[in-house]
Amino acid sequence: MRSPVLRRSFRKDFPAAVRGGGVYVWDAQGNKYLDFSGSAAVNFIGHGVSEIPAAMAKQAAQLEFVHTSQFTTPVAEEYAKELLDFAGDHFRGGAVYFTCGGSESIETALKLARQYQVEIGQPKRHQILSRQQSYHGSTLGALSVSGNKRRREMYLPMVREFAHIGMPYCYRCAFDCTDGCRNCGQEYAAELDYAIEAAHGEAAAFIFEPVSGATLGAVVPPPGYLQTVAGICRRHGVLLIADEVMTGMGRTGRNFAVEHWDIAPDILVTAKGLSSGYAPLGAVIASKKVVDAIVAGSGAFLHGFTYNAHPISLAAGRAVLQQLRTNNLVAAAESSRPGSAGSQLKTALEGLRDLDVVGDVRGIGLLWAVEFVADKKNKRPFTPEMNIAPRVGSAAVQRGLLVYPMQGCVDGISGDHLLLAPPAIITSEQIVWSVDQLRAAILEVASSTRHH
């Protein structure tokens, strides 16, 4: 009997999840799974935190919805103020635009960047530059600035394309990396300079993930790279948009990942961890410069969603931010802090490097990836048909461990990795157990591969 739900795949069976608590999810059969990927790097505070639904219920009982063309709400005003504060000094005097998720937030940021340029008397500027091997969302605008081949190909005839530049990925770098990749970072940054020049004054913004998300798997930029990129954008009058849908709200051990490199984007986009999955929610945080241009110009942002700033979602987000602060979860995620969950995860995962099929272990905070290779010496990937990452994912699920398998990190088609992003409340025992199960799952798939 086919499900009435149009599911992500008709080829596989999905267990029915019925309950969540802490780092665990239970299915209808009573099986328990440790959520080692935070769903898709969404859950940061843990499942079943009763304060969140309580805040949502309280808001729902009072006022479930008003349209932003007619009203603002106290929850929107207060939460926006708290978020600007959380985003730091650079966003003082800025403003927050709330949406229902990451893709909607990216669409908003792209349109905001375009309107900014028009408002300041630069109507020629409309191109949004981005990077290959990136992912910014599933709507057509977000897809046009994404570099994920598998998710784009079918829709390309419907998409408006601008330049995509290369990005540093030190494990498979095209340049000389003997200096800890500082030099290659500059080579890649120079590509942005050329792309902006080639756009003949039409570049409006450059969008990037500070740490790559699912497509490349937690690739951390080399030293100096993002600082140079930010300088290039400033020099050319191009807005810098940081896509922190996955990396924001503490995931990397800072409030936002850009803080690791001390750069100040003009627009910062976040979602996922913003509500930790308790409600559909995203946010676009715009700097004072961007907001001032609209205030001084036409006075209205030409864009809107029915559900933007939905009061119940905002109540969830606000309660999540409260949890983050009360329980010091950003510090828990910091991988350079001895004894933190982030540092214990790092140490445990690094231990997988001794496996023949593990080519790279990389990441920061509570966002990590394990990349598989057929040959360690020359970093040769498995053929895509072998489905290594999905198979390791299935073997892990059999052991009660949820991970996020991805393919295409090498060239968009081949390359297998797992993304790991557990909630910040994970304990050292749970980390050790998870990595043990993961090791067993990898070995199981590796040995069946050898027998073929």
Legacy VTK file of the C-alpha trace (Angstrom):
# vtk DataFile Version 3.0
C-alpha trace
ASCII
DATASET POLYDATA
POINTS 452 float
0.000 0.000 0.000
1.533 3.291 -1.071
1.657 6.134 1.445
-0.622 9.142 0.770
2.391 11.303 1.737
4.610 12.347 -1.179
7.784 11.191 0.530
11.383 11.977 -0.339
11.787 8.515 -1.799
9.485 5.785 -3.021
12.428 3.378 -2.914
12.862 3.149 0.838
10.816 2.575 3.938
10.702 5.267 6.587
10.095 4.285 10.191
7.435 6.371 11.945
9.009 8.585 14.600
6.719 9.071 17.584
8.745 10.591 20.407
11.926 12.519 21.166
13.872 13.147 24.335
17.394 14.448 24.854
19.629 13.094 22.085
17.173 10.283 21.255
14.245 9.654 18.909
11.926 6.636 19.239
9.930 5.031 16.432
6.483 3.399 16.585
8.138 -0.024 17.005
9.869 1.167 20.156
13.338 1.325 18.579
15.602 4.029 20.014
17.955 6.080 17.806
20.708 8.434 18.911
20.361 11.579 16.796
24.028 12.005 15.902
23.283 14.382 13.030
20.711 16.566 14.803
18.320 15.449 12.025
19.998 17.568 9.314
22.111 19.735 11.641
18.878 21.170 13.020
18.490 20.104 16.629
20.956 21.852 18.916
19.232 21.959 22.321
18.025 18.346 22.335
14.580 16.811 21.806
11.623 17.107 24.151
12.636 20.284 25.998
9.280 21.099 27.621
9.886 24.853 27.889
9.657 25.230 24.111
6.169 23.758 23.502
5.025 25.581 26.663
6.118 28.928 25.190
4.433 28.039 21.883
1.181 27.027 23.591
1.138 30.223 25.631
1.559 32.343 22.491
-1.014 30.270 20.565
-3.587 30.706 23.317
-3.063 34.459 23.279
-2.624 35.208 19.572
-1.897 32.617 16.913
-1.379 34.853 13.870
-1.579 38.334 12.417
-0.341 39.495 9.034
2.796 41.661 9.004
1.171 44.124 6.580
-1.241 45.048 9.396
0.499 44.419 12.725
3.740 43.788 14.514
3.719 41.670 17.693
5.478 41.982 21.054
7.147 38.595 20.503
8.586 39.778 17.143
9.912 43.051 18.577
11.487 41.451 21.646
12.948 38.452 19.845
14.446 40.609 17.046
16.145 42.754 19.675
17.574 39.649 21.399
18.808 38.215 18.080
20.558 41.427 17.065
22.230 41.380 20.444
23.204 37.704 19.949
24.654 38.560 16.515
27.026 41.066 18.121
28.212 44.654 17.784
28.387 44.675 14.020
24.602 44.299 13.768
23.792 47.059 16.227
21.182 49.318 14.611
20.326 46.588 12.099
17.066 44.695 11.723
15.750 41.132 11.518
13.375 39.702 8.913
11.732 36.449 10.080
10.774 33.628 7.699
9.720 29.964 7.930
13.118 28.442 7.155
16.446 28.459 5.364
15.408 28.559 1.709
12.904 31.366 2.351
15.594 33.272 4.229
18.058 32.932 1.349
15.438 34.176 -1.152
14.846 37.137 1.160
18.568 37.905 1.438
19.061 37.816 -2.346
16.180 40.229 -2.905
17.318 42.447 -0.052
20.816 42.680 -1.576
19.331 43.641 -4.943
17.044 46.266 -3.398
19.924 47.712 -1.385
21.892 48.328 -4.579
18.902 49.956 -6.286
18.267 52.170 -3.235
21.840 53.487 -3.206
21.688 54.335 -6.906
23.327 51.182 -8.334
20.463 49.690 -10.377
22.868 47.836 -12.698
23.915 45.562 -9.840
21.837 42.378 -9.814
24.236 39.447 -10.075
24.682 37.258 -7.012
28.027 35.454 -7.046
28.482 32.204 -5.163
30.725 29.152 -4.898
30.788 25.741 -6.526
30.094 22.844 -4.183
27.833 24.924 -1.965
24.206 24.559 -1.014
21.874 27.433 -0.206
18.399 25.945 -0.452
15.780 24.323 -2.620
13.721 27.223 -4.009
14.707 28.382 -7.501
16.555 31.509 -6.365
18.451 29.599 -3.686
19.171 26.814 -6.176
20.621 29.300 -8.654
23.318 30.310 -6.160
23.926 26.730 -4.998
26.656 24.557 -6.447
25.240 21.153 -5.498
25.138 19.314 -8.845
22.749 16.527 -7.867
20.171 18.887 -6.429
20.396 21.357 -9.326
20.718 19.501 -12.577
17.078 18.818 -13.399
15.993 22.387 -12.683
18.768 24.276 -14.476
16.564 25.306 -17.439
14.373 27.171 -14.934
17.208 28.906 -13.123
18.930 32.250 -13.663
22.655 31.541 -13.422
25.495 33.808 -12.310
29.185 33.058 -11.746
30.199 30.289 -9.327
33.805 30.379 -8.117
35.954 27.602 -6.668
36.321 27.133 -2.947
39.139 25.957 -0.693
38.801 22.330 0.385
42.231 21.544 1.757
41.885 17.763 1.607
41.536 18.015 -2.182
43.221 21.306 -2.925
44.159 22.438 -6.440
47.041 24.557 -5.138
50.121 24.218 -2.931
49.069 23.620 0.657
52.422 23.333 2.374
51.790 26.507 4.394
48.654 25.201 6.113
46.621 26.306 3.093
47.056 30.031 3.679
48.353 30.462 0.144
45.643 28.368 -1.513
43.045 30.371 0.395
44.385 33.521 -1.250
44.321 31.848 -4.695
40.666 30.953 -4.202
39.854 34.432 -2.893
41.441 35.914 -6.026
38.832 34.029 -8.079
36.191 36.237 -6.476
38.103 39.342 -7.529
38.174 38.117 -11.147
34.492 37.158 -11.093
33.466 40.589 -9.816
35.611 42.260 -12.513
34.052 39.999 -15.146
30.555 41.028 -14.037
31.282 44.583 -15.314
29.743 46.441 -12.416
26.708 44.156 -12.201
27.680 42.186 -9.066
25.283 42.924 -6.198
26.406 40.389 -3.597
28.531 37.348 -2.831
26.965 34.536 -0.801
28.967 31.901 1.071
28.780 29.316 3.859
31.486 30.122 6.465
31.880 26.362 7.025
30.460 24.275 4.194
27.276 22.385 4.999
26.069 19.081 3.627
27.493 19.417 0.090
31.196 19.372 0.969
30.781 18.328 4.563
32.079 20.672 7.265
35.018 22.072 5.320
36.656 24.771 7.445
38.163 27.670 5.453
41.946 28.136 5.526
43.413 31.011 7.570
43.100 34.416 5.930
40.661 33.297 3.223
37.407 34.785 4.523
39.113 37.988 5.638
40.439 38.482 2.098
37.029 37.698 0.585
35.379 40.264 2.861
37.961 42.875 1.831
37.391 42.186 -1.882
33.624 42.639 -1.479
34.068 45.882 0.439
36.429 47.260 -2.162
34.001 46.536 -4.997
30.812 47.669 -3.267
29.500 44.095 -3.288
27.436 42.955 -0.292
28.673 39.979 1.718
25.940 37.463 2.595
26.854 34.788 5.149
24.671 31.687 4.885
24.635 30.435 8.466
21.501 28.334 8.117
23.502 25.335 9.328
26.427 26.962 11.157
24.585 29.658 13.104
23.140 29.733 16.621
26.100 28.109 18.356
26.677 25.063 16.132
30.402 25.819 15.610
31.158 26.957 19.150
30.518 30.656 18.434
27.154 32.440 18.262
27.748 32.618 14.506
30.609 30.927 12.632
31.853 34.183 11.037
33.107 35.171 14.504
35.895 32.560 14.238
37.421 34.651 11.436
36.359 38.015 12.751
34.477 39.056 9.635
31.350 41.184 9.507
28.869 40.260 6.769
26.304 42.809 5.560
23.560 40.197 5.723
23.534 37.070 7.865
21.056 34.272 7.213
20.150 31.655 9.798
17.519 28.929 10.379
17.780 25.247 11.490
19.287 25.733 14.982
17.373 29.005 15.329
14.324 27.047 16.493
16.241 23.772 16.929
13.471 22.274 14.778
10.671 22.985 17.261
8.894 25.189 14.674
9.528 26.284 11.067
11.697 29.379 11.454
14.421 31.317 9.682
15.864 34.805 10.028
17.680 37.331 7.877
19.779 39.671 9.991
20.628 42.851 8.104
23.295 45.349 9.169
22.525 49.001 9.827
24.085 49.952 6.471
21.571 47.827 4.561
18.555 48.889 6.605
19.521 52.578 6.464
19.624 52.457 2.653
15.980 51.339 2.507
14.862 53.743 5.236
16.524 56.670 3.438
15.336 55.477 0.021
11.930 54.068 -0.896
11.126 53.258 2.731
9.696 49.786 2.071
11.165 46.330 1.442
9.336 44.942 -1.603
8.979 41.375 -0.438
6.896 39.309 1.948
5.530 35.924 2.959
2.132 35.307 4.512
3.775 33.595 7.442
6.792 35.791 8.013
7.267 36.561 11.731
4.682 33.926 12.665
4.038 34.488 16.399
4.042 30.804 17.410
7.310 30.105 15.564
8.860 33.213 17.108
7.809 32.088 20.575
9.609 28.797 19.875
12.748 30.562 18.636
12.807 32.901 21.583
12.492 30.015 24.044
15.301 28.167 22.214
17.593 31.211 22.492
16.790 31.273 26.211
17.857 27.585 26.482
21.069 28.318 24.592
21.944 31.059 27.051
20.778 29.433 30.289
22.595 26.166 29.575
25.692 27.725 28.039
25.328 25.562 24.931
27.510 27.676 22.645
30.465 27.009 24.950
29.541 23.302 25.015
29.947 23.238 21.232
33.384 24.825 21.196
35.893 22.221 20.036
38.949 24.081 21.324
37.614 24.124 24.903
38.999 21.172 26.909
36.265 18.875 28.198
33.473 20.402 26.070
31.173 18.195 23.983
32.774 19.781 20.909
36.275 18.822 21.956
35.278 15.281 22.957
33.518 14.790 19.612
36.604 15.997 17.780
38.902 13.578 19.627
36.549 10.619 19.190
36.054 11.206 15.460
39.772 11.773 14.806
40.197 8.191 16.042
38.450 6.948 12.877
41.402 8.036 10.736
43.059 4.653 11.270
40.369 2.967 9.128
41.438 2.124 5.567
38.384 3.720 3.972
38.417 6.957 6.000
40.254 9.616 4.010
39.432 12.717 6.016
37.840 13.761 9.284
37.113 17.484 9.398
34.975 20.050 11.101
34.616 22.514 13.923
32.440 22.754 17.008
29.566 20.300 16.661
29.642 20.143 12.858
31.840 17.352 11.467
32.250 15.166 8.429
33.920 11.844 7.723
34.939 11.342 4.085
35.396 7.847 2.634
37.958 6.889 -0.019
38.719 3.728 -1.972
42.450 4.473 -1.840
43.950 6.518 0.955
47.256 7.276 -0.729
45.863 8.998 -3.809
42.523 9.989 -2.200
40.623 8.159 -4.917
36.881 8.190 -4.167
34.570 5.193 -4.473
32.434 5.109 -7.606
29.041 6.764 -6.973
27.227 3.508 -7.892
28.718 1.824 -4.853
26.620 4.097 -2.631
29.148 3.972 0.192
27.825 6.847 2.322
24.158 5.753 2.132
25.214 2.189 2.970
27.210 3.315 6.005
24.183 5.401 6.969
21.915 2.329 6.798
24.368 0.192 8.742
24.470 2.910 11.421
20.661 3.071 11.635
20.633 -0.711 12.188
22.762 0.024 15.250
20.477 2.795 16.479
22.605 5.693 15.222
21.327 8.480 12.954
23.855 10.152 10.630
23.476 12.291 7.483
25.018 10.572 4.422
25.932 12.644 1.352
27.522 12.025 -2.040
29.303 14.293 -4.509
31.919 16.060 -2.386
34.667 15.469 -4.981
33.072 16.819 -8.149
29.349 16.941 -7.515
28.866 13.294 -8.491
31.505 11.138 -6.807
32.786 11.370 -3.250
31.107 9.993 -0.129
30.853 11.526 3.308
28.721 11.624 6.441
27.710 14.841 8.143
27.585 14.668 11.941
25.977 17.371 14.067
24.712 16.110 17.416
22.782 18.261 19.912
25.005 20.245 22.289
23.673 18.339 25.300
25.339 15.088 24.183
27.418 13.461 26.969
30.888 11.937 26.690
29.425 8.406 27.123
26.996 9.055 24.271
29.798 10.370 22.061
31.971 7.311 22.728
29.045 4.954 22.074
28.111 6.771 18.839
31.615 6.710 17.410
31.939 3.016 18.308
28.721 2.255 16.392
29.894 4.403 13.507
33.221 2.545 13.376
31.384 -0.794 13.306
29.069 0.448 10.531
32.024 1.659 8.440
33.888 -1.640 8.919
30.796 -3.642 7.955
30.382 -1.740 4.673
34.137 -1.777 3.970
34.371 -5.550 4.379
31.323 -6.211 2.184
32.910 -3.915 -0.423
36.126 -5.911 -0.386
34.236 -9.162 -0.933
32.650 -7.854 -4.111
LINES 1 453
452 0 1 2 3 4 5 6 7 8 9 10 11 12 13 14 15 16 17 18 19 20 21 22 23 24 25 26 27 28 29 30 31 32 33 34 35 36 37 38 39 40 41 42 43 44 45 46 47 48 49 50 51 52 53 54 55 56 57 58 59 60 61 62 63 64 65 66 67 68 69 70 71 72 73 74 75 76 77 78 79 80 81 82 83 84 85 86 87 88 89 90 91 92 93 94 95 96 97 98 99 100 101 102 103 104 105 106 107 108 109 110 111 112 113 114 115 116 117 118 119 120 121 122 123 124 125 126 127 128 129 130 131 132 133 134 135 136 137 138 139 140 141 142 143 144 145 146 147 148 149 150 151 152 153 154 155 156 157 158 159 160 161 162 163 164 165 166 167 168 169 170 171 172 173 174 175 176 177 178 179 180 181 182 183 184 185 186 187 188 189 190 191 192 193 194 195 196 197 198 199 200 201 202 203 204 205 206 207 208 209 210 211 212 213 214 215 216 217 218 219 220 221 222 223 224 225 226 227 228 229 230 231 232 233 234 235 236 237 238 239 240 241 242 243 244 245 246 247 248 249 250 251 252 253 254 255 256 257 258 259 260 261 262 263 264 265 266 267 268 269 270 271 272 273 274 275 276 277 278 279 280 281 282 283 284 285 286 287 288 289 290 291 292 293 294 295 296 297 298 299 300 301 302 303 304 305 306 307 308 309 310 311 312 313 314 315 316 317 318 319 320 321 322 323 324 325 326 327 328 329 330 331 332 333 334 335 336 337 338 339 340 341 342 343 344 345 346 347 348 349 350 351 352 353 354 355 356 357 358 359 360 361 362 363 364 365 366 367 368 369 370 371 372 373 374 375 376 377 378 379 380 381 382 383 384 385 386 387 388 389 390 391 392 393 394 395 396 397 398 399 400 401 402 403 404 405 406 407 408 409 410 411 412 413 414 415 416 417 418 419 420 421 422 423 424 425 426 427 428 429 430 431 432 433 434 435 436 437 438 439 440 441 442 443 444 445 446 447 448 449 450 451
